[in-house]
Structures are given as structure tokens and as C-alpha cells.
Amino acid sequence: MRLAGKVAMITGATRGIGLSIARRYAGEGAVVLVVGRDQERCDAAAASIRAAGGVAYGIAADVSHIAGHKALVKAAVAWAGGVDILVNNAGVVDIEPLDRITERSWDSVWNTNVKGLVFLMQAVARQMISQGRGGRIINIASESGRRGEKFCLSYGASKAALIHITQSAAYELAEHGITVNGIAPGVVDTEMWDKVDRQLAGLYGRAPGESRRMAEAAVPLGRFGRPQDIDGAAVFLASADADYITAQTLNVDGGNVPS
Ligand SMILES: NC(=O)c1ccc[n+]([C@@H]2O[C@H](COP(=O)([O-])OP(=O)(O)OC[C@H]3O[C@@H](n4cnc5c(N)ncnc54)[C@H](O)[C@@H]3O)[C@@H](O)[C@H]2O)c1
């Protein structure tokens, strides 16, 4: 088991990519802290991990509410004795033309994808430094952060910022033995892509599912991603095999974006 003895906090872990990483981490021996906005869903996800033989706790927190971060870290210390791995996975998407972006939709995307992520990194990094045993921070970016894309201005820019933030935080935290890396998924079959498909259908006048089919046809490896496709990179970056890797963002996208 590659993560035995580690405590991993994973945000947005009640479904999709976050839940898949949480399950895999538990299978690798980590104690998993499932963070999401709804306590019942966190508890259900944690219970499903325990039913499979893992150790997991659910902690409700909206990562865009910075005032709650201290309590979140306190809960992690109380439940599991600290945090060794933070996966900043919680994310929000809105596909909309420049002309229709509102302050509200912009804030919704940026408050979770960027502001919440930065301040949670700050709170957890403080805890990791005080523990004195290093740590791992993994930020879930996106292929949308690699280049501009039509109708994807606010989400894409938030993920580009996240890639930049990953590098800056890595340089600051290196002296504490904390690595900071990112993973940039391509197109992954989750509720998030269901929303993207619905929004693209509205914008282009396409039938439901057509944008998804087009996106799948464009993937060099010939299929849509599954949440589990992200797990391997998430385990690797959290494991001792990645001890000498920091400030990197790894594309896990079936070949969509060459690095
Ligand atoms: N699905 C894709 O194609 C894809 C591609 C690239 C990157 N990503 C990124 O992967 C991550 C996971 O996405 P997913 O596809 O599993 O999406 P999803 O919508 O299925 O899951 C996102 C999770 O984050 C939670 N969340 C959202 N805002 C939150 C907040 N403020 N506080 C706490 N939890 C919050 C949601 O409740 C949900 O559980 C996101 O950061 C997303 O941007 C997804």
C-alpha cells in the first residue's frame, strides 16, 4: 500500500473525480477525509469507503467560505491527527460567452476554483508545517487551463490561474518538504460534463449528448475519460515515488493537450 500511515483531505469528494480518488487513496492505506458541502453526502461517501474496508470520515465545508477553513483543519486534526495530503479537487464550471458572463457567475467559479483553493492551501500548509513531516498538495486543474477556448473564459482562466498558483506555492513550500503539483484532466464522464453538454447544447443549438460525442471523437486515445483514469496520477503524486517532483501539472487527458 503506497499511502499507508498518511491522512488525505480531498475536497469535492462526494462524487465524480474526487470520490474516485478518495476510494483509491483509502485502498492504498490512507485515512481519507471526505470534504463536501453537504454533511449527509460526505457521510454517505465516507460510509461507502468504510464498507469497502477503508478508513474515512466526512466533514462538511464549502471551500469558497474562507472563514470555515480553520474549523476544517481543526476537524481534520481531531478526527485523524493532522493532514499529510491535500487534494484540491472541488470545482465549478460555467460555459458562457463573454457577452453573458455576470459578476455572479464569475464569482461562483473563481470563489471555489481559485480563492477557496488558495486559502485552503494556506490553512493546510500551516498545519503541515507545524506537523514538521512535510506534505503533498495536489491541485486538480483542467485542459481548459492550458489554452483559451470559446465560451470557456471564466472557467479556463480559473484553471490557468490554478496551474500558476501551483508553481508559486511549490517554490514557497519546498523548504518545508511540502510538494505542490497539479493534474490537468481532459474530458471526464461526471456530472460536471453533463452540465457542460447542456450548456453547449443551448449555445450551439445542438442535441443533448452531441457535444459530448464530438469531444469524445477528438480524444487521441479514442474515448472519454472515466473518474478512475485520474486516480493513478493522484496516487503517484502523493506517494514516495514522487518525492522529487514539485511545481508540475500533469496532463491526464487521453492525449488531448501535448505538454
Ligand atoms: N469532468 C471533467 O471533464 C473535468 C475536466 C477537467 C477538470 N475537471 C476538474 O475536476 C474536478 C472534479 O470535477 P468533477 O468532474 O468530478 O465534477 P463534479 O461536479 O462531479 O464534482 C465536483 C465536486 O465538487 C463539489 N464542490 C463544488 N464546489 C464546492 C465548494 N465550494 N465546496 C466544496 N465542494 C464543492 C461538488 O459538490 C462536487 O461534489 C473539478 O475541479 C473540475 O474542474 C473536471
The ligand as a Gaussian input file, in Angstrom:
#p B3LYP/6-31G(d) Opt

LIG

0 1
 N      -15.229000      16.306000     -15.603000
 C      -14.304000      16.842000     -16.393000
 O      -14.346000      16.673000     -17.629000
 C      -13.168000      17.642000     -15.808000
 C      -12.148000      18.019000     -16.694000
 C      -11.089000      18.755000     -16.194000
 C      -11.041000      19.118000     -14.867000
 N      -12.055000      18.751000     -14.029000
 C      -11.954000      19.189000     -12.638000
 O      -12.010000      18.058000     -11.793000
 C      -12.560000      18.434000     -10.536000
 C      -13.683000      17.474000     -10.186000
 O      -14.680000      17.616000     -11.171000
 P      -15.810000      16.514000     -11.486000
 O      -15.830000      16.359000     -12.951000
 O      -15.663000      15.367000     -10.606000
 O      -17.085000      17.420000     -11.128000
 P      -18.377000      17.161000     -10.241000
 O      -19.232000      18.345000     -10.474000
 O      -18.934000      15.821000     -10.499000
 O      -17.769000      17.179000      -8.777000
 C      -17.308000      18.358000      -8.189000
 C      -17.476000      18.235000      -6.715000
 O      -17.018000      19.428000      -6.089000
 C      -18.006000      19.843000      -5.160000
 N      -17.909000      21.283000      -4.933000
 C      -18.142000      22.271000      -5.819000
 N      -17.988000      23.461000      -5.232000
 C      -17.653000      23.220000      -3.945000
 C      -17.366000      24.034000      -2.855000
 N      -17.409000      25.378000      -2.942000
 N      -17.030000      23.454000      -1.666000
 C      -16.998000      22.119000      -1.553000
 N      -17.261000      21.284000      -2.561000
 C      -17.592000      21.832000      -3.745000
 C      -19.328000      19.434000      -5.794000
 O      -20.376000      19.412000      -4.854000
 C      -18.947000      18.058000      -6.319000
 O      -19.047000      17.085000      -5.308000
 C      -13.014000      19.881000     -10.687000
 O      -12.039000      20.740000     -10.139000
 C      -13.092000      20.061000     -12.181000
 O      -12.927000      21.407000     -12.557000
 C      -13.115000      18.021000     -14.472000

